[in-house]
Amino acid sequence: MTEAPSYGFDTLQIHAGARPDPATGARQTPIYQTTSYVFRDADHAAALFNLQEVGYIYSRLTNPTVAVLQERLATLEGGVGAVCCSSGHAAQIMALFPLMAPGCNVVASTRLYGGTVTQFSQTIKRFGWSAKFVDTDDLDAVRDAIDENTRAVFCESIANPGGYVTDIRAIADVADAAGLPLIVDNTTATPYLCNPIAQGATLVVHSTTKYLTGNGTVTGGVVIDSGNFDWSASDKFPSLSAPEPAYHGLKFHETFGSLAFTFHGIAIGLRDLGMTMNPQAAHYTLMGIETLSLRMQRHCENAMKVASWLEQDARVDYVTYAGLPSSPYYERAQACYPKGTSGLFTFAVKGGYDACIKLVDALEIFSHVANLGDTRSLIIHSASTTHRQLTPEQQEAAGAGPNVVRISIGIEDADDLIADLDQALSKACG
């Protein structure tokens, strides 16, 4: 299928990147379960290894099934290219890898998934990198945190776990003024609800494990490149602008232009880090994306109904869903996320930590798992699980205090979900 700007999201989520298999005519994208590919001849092999020709060498680098997913996601996000990898955490490292060097830092939002906070505050130190965490609602704080060693700004479009919505355009303007790329994790919103690139983001990352796949079967991640950043405008990004010794002095930005980041992600990132997505995972995710818009509509409708009910319940202190008129982010959400604010939010239970534990154990439809974005409704007590490595102050900043549970609303009957929460709250707060 030939993509064109006139095609709508619902069409592109099914057709972008996919064509009938030329060998068999198979309509669904085949799973190319192979490690390697036969070269036409010695010159063809040399051209591929020299990056003079695009093709398939080895499935750590490129695979036809994964390539379809990369093209589809780049199309849906409005980017020029994408690199799929083994998980959302892998995608974050892949996004930072071409930008950072020992002594460099990333300015990151305080409202991030707990695992991301740990990765940025602890793990990346082993590369000699560091992170500065700031409240991205405070644009002056973002500006003040940027210094001569900053190489990127990082935020989530709709933050996990609290469902807070980010003014991407405002942060993009700050990053642009500093000559830095903005990286936006769009996992919770998905490209159906939010297009960070249209709002000024340079790179978009996803845990494809979540809403994109939508069925809780496989892990995966992706980095999508807008193609809009000038990597040669300064000397801050030598991996992309300076000669690359491993490719006889090739300069990625000079050679590949708007696709420089994507080619580097494959030719260097996947080659050396090896955080590859397997073709079966890509296949499951492709099938999930075919119904993305339909699922996200139901996720949003159900979340609004459940959040509204919870907000009126005397056993609940507060609800963080940005779709509620009472939310401090309501006006921003209506302006920036007009189709809805996803199915993820938190609520605080009267009775604190102990009541949260009882609530989780008493639920019957909701599954107690460390995941989100499934067709099934999910719940977790973040302070004792996903955010337990953080300090109490970091937990509160992330919206994961001891009295808070995170719920990911699925696509079941909303009345059934409300009834399940009702009976569990009675047991937790009785």
Secondary structure, DSSP 8 states (H G I E B T S, - for coil): ----TTS-HHHHHHHTT----TTT--SS------SB---SSHHHHHHHHTTSS---SBTTT--HHHHHHHHHHHHHHT-SEEEEESSHHHHHHHHHTTT--TT-EEEEESSS-HHHHHHHHTGGGGGT-EEEEE-TT-HHHHHHH--TTEEEEEEESB-TTT--B--HHHHHHHHHHTT--EEEE-TTTHHHH--GGGGT-SEEEEETTTTTT-SS----EEEEE-S---TTSSSS-HHHHS-BGGGTTB-HHHHHGGGHHHHHIIIIIIHHH--B--HHHHHHHHHHHTTHHHHHHHHHHHHHHHHHHHHT-TTEEEE--TTSTTSTTHHHHHHH-TT---SEEEEEETTHHHHHHHHHHH-SSSEE-S--S-SS-EEE-GGGTTTTTS-HHHHHHTT--TTEEEEE--SS-HHHHHHHHHHHHHHHH-
